[in-house]
Amino acid sequence: MSHYVWSCPVCKASNLTSSGECSACGCQAQASQQEVESRRAAFEGSSAGGIPNRVRMALGILAVVGGALGIVVVGWQMSLTPPFFVSRFLVFLFAVAYVFSIWCGIAMLRRKPGWLRFNLILWGAQVLSIATPVVSYSFSSGALFGIWAQFSPIRAGVHTWIGSRFELVFWRDAPVVLGLNLFALAITVYLAKKALHRAAVLDRGRAQ
């Protein structure tokens, strides 16, 4: 079933006809020419009015490339995984995560409805990593630059990685280690600020 889509005159994002305002920049569907020009100038000339095109393109490409590399890693890992349902199901979950990464990147590049929210989820999932005797988890798509700390014995260091990697393991003999992906954290904070600004703009628009 097809749905009519209108293109925002400010940011060119695609929006469903049921939406009276752009999901990307908050411009009203029936905005006047003066308002459109004002919003377009703010959107293109200031990061406060929206994510600059060069940043959006870079993050979108990174998500697509990271997701594609992740699919390759998943395929390689699947060939090494014992033929047990639980083990292969856990690997399959990350295959879904990397497909989601590719989708988020394409959505950002094309400014699809909800692209900011979904990319916020993607990068937020990469911020923290943990290793304990009960469960170990890490996920990165595209790049990783962070710090880690081990508690027994006490150790710490810097961790960098170009590409994609993942881990989800239960019940193994491992020290407690916490990791913080500073690269993903910076992107998450940046996107969160843009989302909060956009919400504030929409609230002011509704109040008028």
N, C-alpha and C positions, 0 to 999 in steps of 0.2 A: 504494500500500500504506500503510495507516494504522498509526501507532505510538501506544501508550499513553503519555500524558504525565502526570506528577504535579506538583502545584503546591507550591512550598516554603512551609511555614507561617510562615517568618520574613520573606522578602522577596517572596513571591508569584511568583518566577521559575518558568518552565516548564522541566521537565527530563524527559529520556527515561527510561523505566522501567528501562533497563539501567544507569543511573547511580544509585549508592547515596548520592550526596551532591549537594547543590545546586551547580551550576556558578557561581552568582552570589555566594553568601555562605558556602558550605561546610557548611551545616547537613546533618546526616545524615537520610536518608529516614525512619529509624525512631527519630528523636530523641525523648526523653522530653518531657513537657509543661514540666517545669522548665527543661530545656535550651533548648527553643523560646522560652520567655519571656525567658530570660537573653540569648539571641542577638538576639531581636527588640528588646529594650531597647538593646542595644549598637548594633544596625544602624540604628535610627531616631534614637537620641539622640547618636551620636558618629560623626564622620567616620572614626574608626579602625575602626569596625565595618562600614563600607560607604560608598558615595557617597551623600550626602544627596539626597533626592528632588528638591529644587529645582535642584541642580546637574545631576543626571542628566537632568531634564526639559529644562533649558536647553541642554545639550550635544546631547541627542537632537534637539531642534527645530532647532538650528543645523545639524546634519549633514543633516537632511532638506531644509531650506530651501536650504542651500548646494548640495546635490546637484541640486535642482530648478532653481536658477539656472544651475548648470553645464550642465545639459542644454540650456537655452535658448541659452547661449553657444556650445555645441558645434554646435547647429543653425545659428546665425548664421555661425559660422566655416566650417561645411561648405559653406554657400552661396557663400563667397568662395574656397574652396580649389580650385585647378586640378584637373581631372578625371584625376589620376594616382593609381594604386593606392596607392603608398607614402604620399603626402601625406594621402589620405583615411583610410588605415589608421591613421596616427598620430593623427588627430583622433578616429577611432573608439575608440582605446584610452582616451582621456580620457572619452568617453561612458560606457565601462564603469566607469571610476573614479568618475564622478558617480552612476551607478546604485548602485555599491558604497557611496557616501556616504549615499544615501537608505536603503539597506538597513541600514547601521550605525546610523543614527538611529532607525529603527523598532525595530531589535533592542534598542537601549538603552532606548527608551521602554517597551517591553514586557518587558524583561529576558529576552530570548531566550538560550538556551545559547550561550556563547562571545562575548556582546556586548562584554565588556570587552576581550578579546584583539583582536577585529576593529576596535574603535574605536581601540585603541592603534596598530594598523597604519595606519588612516586618517589620524590626526593626525601620526604619525611621518613619513608620506610628504610632509607639507607643511612640515616644519621647514627644510629646506635648499633653496636655489635656486642655480643656477650658470649662467654664460654664458661660453663660450670659443669660439675659432674652430672647434673640432671639434663640440661639442655644447652646447646650451643647454636647461635644464630648469627649470620652475617649475610649481607646482600649489597652488592654494588652493581651499577649499570653505567658503564662508560669510564669512570675514573674514581679514584679514592685517594684522598690525602687526609691523614688523621693521626691521632695519638692513641696510645693504649696504655693500660696500667694493669699489672698483675699483683695480686695481694699476698701470695704465699708460694715462694719467697717474693719479696717486694722487688718489682722491676717495672720499668716504663720505657717507652720508646716512641718513635715516629713510624708510621706505616704509609707507604705510597704504592699505588697500583694503577696502571693504565690498562683498561679493558673491563671485563665483567667477571665477577666471581660470586659464589654463594655457598652457604653451608647451613644445614639444619640437621643436627645430630642429637640423639637422646641417649642418656645413660652411658657415659664413657668416663674413663679416668682422666680428668683434666683439671688443671688449676683454674681458679676463678680469675677471669680476665674481662675487663670492660674496655670497649673501644669507642671512640668518637670520630666520625668522619667529618672533619672540619669543612671539607669541600661541599658535601651534601648539606651540612648545617647552614653554610652561608647562602646556598641557593634556596633552601627552605625558608630562611628568615626573609630573604629578598622577596620571594613569591608571597609569603604571608603578609608582608607590608603592603604589597600591591593589592592583595585581596582585601585587606582592611580598608585601604584607601578607596577602592572601588565600591565597597559596601557603604562607606560614608557618603560617597558621591550619590549613590542610588537613594540613600535615606534622605539626603537633602532634596533630591529631585522629587521624591514622593511627598515631602513636607510642603513643597511649593504649590 
